Amino acid sequence: MDAINNKIIFIAPIDWGIGHSSRCISIIRDLKKNNIVIIGVTIKNIKVFDSYFPELKKIYIPSYSINYSKKIPLWLKLILQFPKIYFKILKEKKQLTKLINLHNIDMVISDNRFGLSNKKIESIFITHQLNIQAPFFSYLANLINRKYLNQFNQVWVPDYEQLDKRLSGMLSESSLINIPTKFIGPKTALIPSNLKEKIIIEFDYLILLSGEEPQRTVLEKLLIKSFTKSNKNIVLVRGSDSKFKIINPLKITYFNFSFGNELQNLILKSDTIICRSGYSTLMDLYLLKKNKIILIPTPGQTEQIYLAKYWQNKFGAKAYHQNKIPLFN
C-alpha cells in the first residue's frame, strides 16, 4: 500500500464469516498510525473489532445476512438471495453518502461490500476474487462482479503479485479488471514476525471452525464424531457461542472464540490444523508457516472448493469432502 496520511477513512468488511474482518485488521493497524479510522460493523463482527480496536469509532451498517442451507448448494442459495443482497447494497450506498457528510470522510475502503463506493471520495475495494471460479455460471458471476468493481477507484488484492507465489491461484487473475489493481501481499490479524522462539507442540490437532450456520454446526458435529475413538490431544475453536456438549472431555479443549495472541499460540502449538478452505484462514496459516493442513470446503461454496484443490496441489494440504471425513485415531 502507498503511504496514506492525514485522512478520515471509513473501512468496512462484509460480515460473511470472520475472515473478511480479520484480514482488515492489519490494514487498520497501519492506517490508524497517521489517519482517523472509522470501522463499519454489524452484530456479527463487532466482537472482533472491539477485541482489537476498542478505542476506534464503530458505526453499524447493514448485514448482508447471507443464509446457508443443509441441502441446497451455496451457489444456488446465493442466486435465490440475490434480490435481498441487491437491496442491502442500495441501502449501504445511501448510508455511506450520509456518513461522508456527517464525518467528513475522505476515503472509503470496502472489503467485498459492493455498495460502499462514492464518486466524491477515493473508493477502494478489497478482494482476492477477481476471476470467480464456478461450475457453469462463471461468465455471469464475473460480469456482475466486474460491474460493481468498476464503480471503485482501485482494487487491493491481499496476495502476492508473482504468479508462482500466489495463495489464491486463478481467483486473483486481474486481466479483465478495468480499474487499477494493487497486490498488497497476504494479510493476517496475527503477528507472524513473532516466530523466532522454538515452539513446543502441545496439541495433535487444532480444529478451526468458522462460517455461517447451519454448515458450521454440521461440520462441528461431523468432526467431533470423527474423533470419538481417538486418543489424540485436540483443541477446538468453535466460532460460535451456541451450546456445546463435549463427548470426550479428557481430550478436547475448546474455545467459543479466540483472537490475537491466544489464537496465534493455539495455531503454533498445534501439529495439524483442520479448517474450512476460507482464504483469510489460509493466509493466516501460510504466514505462520503451518504446512500440515486438512481442508474441508463448505459444500457448494465454489471459492472454497477451488482453494482446497489449489492448496492440495500447490502446498501439499489434504482436502476432504464434508461427507467423506475419515475417522481419526
C-alpha positions, -999 to 999 in steps of 0.1 A, spaced: 0 0 0 12 35 -7 15 59 22 -18 73 33 -17 102 57 -40 127 74 -73 113 61 -106 103 77 -111 67 65 -142 46 67 -134 8 64 -160 -19 64 -158 -57 56 -187 -79 46 -198 -100 76 -198 -133 58 -178 -153 83 -149 -137 104 -123 -139 76 -131 -106 59 -129 -88 92 -97 -105 103 -78 -96 72 -88 -59 76 -72 -58 110 -36 -55 98 -47 -28 73 -64 -9 101 -33 -12 123 -12 5 95 -38 32 87 -46 43 122 -10 54 128 -14 85 106 -52 87 100 -85 87 117 -102 54 111 -139 46 115 -150 10 112 -183 -2 97 -196 -32 118 -225 -55 122 -236 -76 152 -218 -105 136 -183 -89 136 -183 -62 163 -167 -86 188 -137 -90 166 -131 -53 161 -139 -45 198 -112 -70 208 -85 -55 185 -95 -18 184 -116 -8 215 -105 28 210 -118 33 175 -152 46 165 -176 20 151 -208 25 131 -234 -1 124 -241 -8 88 -264 -33 71 -256 -70 74 -259 -89 41 -275 -117 62 -263 -145 38 -280 -178 47 -267 -213 41 -286 -245 38 -280 -281 48 -292 -294 15 -293 -266 -11 -258 -258 -27 -245 -224 -16 -241 -212 -52 -279 -218 -57 -287 -203 -23 -268 -171 -33 -287 -168 -65 -320 -171 -46 -308 -145 -22 -296 -120 -48 -327 -97 -46 -322 -94 -9 -284 -87 -13 -291 -62 -40 -313 -41 -17 -287 -43 10 -262 -29 -15 -285 0 -22 -291 6 15 -254 8 23 -247 31 -6 -273 56 8 -259 53 43 -223 59 30 -235 92 14 -248 103 48 -217 92 67 -194 111 43 -212 143 51 -216 136 88 -180 126 95 -161 144 67 -148 111 53 -120 114 28 -116 77 18 -137 45 20 -122 10 20 -147 -18 13 -139 -55 18 -164 -72 -5 -192 -47 2 -203 -37 -33 -223 -6 -22 -195 12 -4 -183 34 -32 -189 71 -38 -178 94 -67 -169 122 -43 -141 104 -24 -114 78 -31 -132 44 -30 -111 12 -26 -123 -24 -29 -105 -53 -12 -109 -87 -27 -90 -118 -38 -118 -128 -62 -112 -110 -95 -119 -142 -115 -147 -162 -99 -144 -199 -104 -178 -215 -107 -191 -248 -122 -212 -233 -150 -221 -197 -143 -186 -182 -141 -193 -158 -170 -224 -143 -154 -208 -142 -120 -177 -123 -133 -199 -100 -153 -218 -89 -122 -186 -88 -101 -168 -65 -126 -199 -42 -129 -196 -34 -92 -158 -34 -91 -157 -7 -118 -176 17 -95 -145 19 -73 -113 38 -80 -90 8 -74 -89 -27 -60 -65 -41 -34 -57 -78 -36 -43 -94 -4 -19 -117 -22 14 -118 -39 16 -103 -75 41 -130 -86 21 -159 -101 44 -186 -87 38 -173 -52 0 -168 -54 -20 -181 -25 -53 -175 -43 -44 -191 -77 -66 -181 -106 -90 -163 -83 -69 -132 -84 -63 -131 -121 -69 -94 -129 -65 -91 -167 -102 -83 -173 -105 -57 -145 -107 -21 -158 -96 -3 -126 -61 -2 -112 -52 -33 -93 -26 -34 -64 -14 -66 -49 -8 -57 -12 5 -90 0 -12 -115 23 -28 -100 53 -34 -115 88 -47 -103 121 -19 -123 138 17 -112 142 38 -136 121 71 -118 130 70 -133 165 83 -167 153 119 -167 165 114 -188 196 112 -225 193 76 -237 195 67 -267 217 38 -287 202 10 -293 228 -19 -304 206 -21 -330 179 -50 -313 161 -65 -278 161 -100 -276 147 -107 -241 135 -144 -236 127 -159 -205 111 -186 -195 86 -223 -192 86 -249 -216 101 -261 -243 97 -230 -255 79 -207 -245 108 -226 -268 132 -228 -295 106 -191 -297 103 -186 -294 141 -207 -325 147 -190 -344 119 -155 -337 132 -164 -345 168 -178 -378 156 -146 -385 136 -126 -381 168 -147 -401 192 -124 -431 192 -92 -410 191 -67 -406 219 -52 -375 203 -50 -342 221 -74 -319 204 -82 -282 207 -113 -267 191 -121 -231 183 -158 -232 176 -165 -198 161 -198 -198 180 -212 -193 215 -241 -217 210 -244 -246 235 -218 -273 231 -216 -308 247 -181 -323 249 -181 -360 240 -146 -367 251 -138 -341 278 -103 -356 286 -90 -350 252 -109 -319 238 -101 -284 249 -125 -259 234 -129 -221 230 -161 -205 216 -140 -177 201 -103 -170 200 -84 -139 188 -50 -123 187 -21 -138 207 -43 -166 221 -53 -178 186 -18 -175 173 -4 -196 201 -31 -223 195 -21 -224 159 16 -225 165 13 -251 193 -8 -275 172 7 -301 149 -21 -303 123 -48 -277 115 -83 -288 104 -104 -260 89 -125 -246 61 -106 -235 30 -115 -199 35 -89 -176 21 -83 -155 52 -77 -186 72 -53 -199 46 -34 -166 47 -31 -169 85 -17 -204 83 7 -196 54 22 -165 73 25 -186 104 44 -213 84 19 -241 91 20 -267 64 2 -297 80 -33 -287 70 -66 -306 64 -91 -286 44 -129 -292 43 -145 -268 19 -181 -257 26 -204 -277 3 -214 -257 -27 -191 -227 -19 -172 -227 -52 -144 -204 -40 -135 -228 -11 -137 -259 -33 -113 -243 -57 -89 -232 -30 -89 -266 -14 -79 -282 -47 -53 -255 -54 -37 -258 -19 -37 -296 -22 -18 -293 -54 5 -264 -47 11 -265 -9 5 -302 0 -26 -297 21 -50 -326 24 -86 -320 13 -118 -339 21 -154 -335 10 -175 -328 41 -194 -361 37 -161 -381 34 -142 -370 65 -121 -400 77 -120 -413 113 -90 -400 132 -73 -425 155 
